[in-house]
Amino acid sequence: MITGEERIREHLGELYGNVNIYEGRPGDYQVARAASLGRELEDVIVDFRKLTDQQLPTINAGLKKKKLDTIAVHTEAEWEKRQQEGSPGKSAADLRETD
């Protein structure tokens, strides 16, 4: 990792690995850790939504003036639909909304 910070996905992967290799039920501390990671993820989602709600309209207005594609934030449902369609990865062009 470039910054040295562990991300939620690394923490979740470690937790999953620990739970998966043990044949018994997850420990209380593991259940608590999963809940904690869930709260951290919700905090990140809230921060992302605030950022995009505040700054994206201005950015998109500037892009439109320059006749460039605008940036769209896809919903979770849209993402899930793309995953079900069998498209594991999308290019930057696929993630843009054109007007």
C-alpha positions, 0 to 999 in steps of 0.5 A, a space after each residue: 500500500 502506498 500510504 501504509 494505511 490499512 483499508 476496510 477491505 483488508 481488515 474485512 479480509 483478515 476477519 473473514 480469513 480468521 473466521 473461515 479457518 476455524 471450524 467453530 462459531 465466530 467469537 464475540 470479538 469477531 462479531 463485534 469487529 464485523 459490526 465495527 467494520 460495518 459502521 466504518 463503511 457506513 461512515 465512508 459512504 456518508 462522507 462520499 455522498 456529502 462530497 459528491 452532493 456538494 462538489 459534483 454539480 459544480 464539477 459537472 457544470 464545468 465539464 459541460 461547458 467544455 463539452 466533456 462527459 459528466 461524471 455520474 455516481 452509480 447506485 448500488 443497484 446499478 453496480 449489482 446489475 452490472 456484476 450480474 451481467 458478468 462485467 467484472 471490470 469497467 473502464 473509466 469511459 463506462 463509468 461516465 454519463 454522457 449528455 
